[in-house]
Amino acid sequence: MRVAFIDQIGDVAGGAQRSLEILLRSLPPDVEPHAILFGDGAYAASLRAREIPVTIVGLPDLVMSTARENPLRGAADVPRAIATVAQLLKQVRPDVVHTNTQKAHAIGQPASRLVGIPSVAHLRDIFGGTGRLVIRSILAACSRERIAISRAVADAFNLPLTHVIANPLDLSDYESLTSRAEARNVLGIPQDVTLISLVGRVNRWKGHDRFLRIAKSMQDRTNVHFAVVGAPVFRDAEYLEELRAYAASEGLSGRVHFIGWLDDVRVAYAASDLNVNCSDDEPFGRTIIEAAACGLPSVAFAGGGTGEALINGETGQLIEPGDEGAFAAAITAYIDDQELARSNSAAARRFAKKFAASIHAERVAAVLRRVAQGN
C-alpha cells in the first residue's frame, strides 16, 4: 500500500512533525510511505536520512503565510495550489493520502478528491472561529475518515468516522538519557537548584506568560528555577521578547532560563525535576508523554486533551484552567513531598509505554488500509 503523507513543514519541526516522523519510521512493512512537504529544510533532510522518499512542492507565498486566525487571506491562490498538489499526486500514484496539518488538509484533501484518491486527515489541533469552520467543511467533503490525537480534538471537529489514536513515542529513544549533571552543564543550569521546565513552541496559546506569573508567585522559593525551552516557531515572534522583558522587570532573570530551541529535547527533561504545560486547550500534550518517558511527572491545566496524556494524581496533576495559584501549589507539593515525586515518576515511566510507536503505527495503518480498500 503506497501512502502519500502530506505536511506543510519542511524545516523546523513541531510536535505534529515529530509525531509523523515517528509514525513513518514505525510503519508495518506493507506500507510504502512517500512524504510530500510544502517546504524544504532540516525536517525534510531528517526524513531523507531515514530513506523516506520526499517530494517538495512550492506553494504561493500568500497560501504559505495564511494563519488560522485569517484563513481566507490566501484564498485566491488556493485553487492553483490544489492543482499543483493534484498533479503531483497523479505522478506519485498513492493508494491513499494522509494529511497531517491544517494547510495540508486545506490543500491536500481537495487535491486528493480532485484526482479520485481516497484520503485520511490526521487532526492535531483545537481552534475555533472561521478557521475551524473552513477546515471542518473541507474534511467533511473530501476525507473518507479522520484520526484525532485526543478525544478533545475529535469533539472539537465533531465529524463522523473519527478515530482517537494518541500521539506516539519511540520508547527506544528514552532507554538511555544524558545524566542530570551533564544536561545541566549543557544548558547552563546550576546543579543545586530544583528545575521546573516548560518545553515546546513559544506561542501565545502555550501560556508562557502564566508560567512566568507562577514563577513570580514562588519568589520565596529561591532555590527553585524555571526553564522556558523552545522558540517562537510559526508565529508570535514578538512574544519571546515580551516574556524576557517581564522576567527582567519582575526580578526573575536569575531564576528563569530561556534555553531556546533544542533539536533533542531529552536534554531538557534530563536536566529537570518537573515538567509543566500551561496551554489553553492543549490538543494532547506531546511534551507530557515525552517527559513521562523520562520519568518526569507533569503539572498541566485540565483544558483540552491533557487529561488523556497523564493520569491525574498518578503521573502528574491536572489543574482547573486559569487557576495559577493551584498550579503553583501543585508544583510546591512535588518539591516538598519527595515520596510523591518518586511514585509519580515511576508511574509516569510505566504509563509512557502505552504510547509505543509500534502500537500507534499499526492502528494508523489499519485506518489507511480500510480507506485504501474502500471498506
Stockholm file with secondary structure:
# STOCKHOLM 1.0

chainA/1-375         MRVAFIDQIGDVAGGAQRSLEILLRSLPPDVEPHAILFGDGAYAASLRAREIPVTIVGLPDLVMSTARENPLRGAADVPRAIATVAQLLKQVRPDVVHTNTQKAHAIGQPASRLVGIPSVAHLRDIFGGTGRLVIRSILAACSRERIAISRAVADAFNLPLTHVIANPLDLSDYESLTSRAEARNVLGIPQDVTLISLVGRVNRWKGHDRFLRIAKSMQDRTNVHFAVVGAPVFRDAEYLEELRAYAASEGLSGRVHFIGWLDDVRVAYAASDLNVNCSDDEPFGRTIIEAAACGLPSVAFAGGGTGEALINGETGQLIEPGDEGAFAAAITAYIDDQELARSNSAAARRFAKKFAASIHAERVAAVLRRVAQGN
#=GR chainA/1-375 SS CEEEEEESCSSSCCHHHHHHHHHHTTCCTTCEEEEEESSCSHHHHHHHHTTCCEEECCCCHHHHHCCTTSTTTTGGGHHHHHHHHHHHHHHHCCSEEEECSHHHHHHHHHHHHHTTCCEEEEECCCCCHHHHHHHHHHHHHHCSEEEESSHHHHHHHCCSSEEECCCCBCGGGGSSCCCHHHHHHHHTCCTTSEEEEEESCCCGGGCHHHHHHHHHHTTTCTTEEEEEECCCCSSCTTHHHHHHHHHHHTTCTTTEEECCCCSCTHHHHHHCSEEEECCSSBSSCHHHHHHHHTTCCEEEESSBTGGGTSCBTTTEEEECTTCHHHHHHHHHHHHHCHHHHHHHHHHHHHHHGGGBHHHHHHHHHHHHHHHHTTC
#=GC SS_cons         CEEEEEESCSSSCCHHHHHHHHHHTTCCTTCEEEEEESSCSHHHHHHHHTTCCEEECCCCHHHHHCCTTSTTTTGGGHHHHHHHHHHHHHHHCCSEEEECSHHHHHHHHHHHHHTTCCEEEEECCCCCHHHHHHHHHHHHHHCSEEEESSHHHHHHHCCSSEEECCCCBCGGGGSSCCCHHHHHHHHTCCTTSEEEEEESCCCGGGCHHHHHHHHHHTTTCTTEEEEEECCCCSSCTTHHHHHHHHHHHTTCTTTEEECCCCSCTHHHHHHCSEEEECCSSBSSCHHHHHHHHTTCCEEEESSBTGGGTSCBTTTEEEECTTCHHHHHHHHHHHHHCHHHHHHHHHHHHHHHGGGBHHHHHHHHHHHHHHHHTTC
//
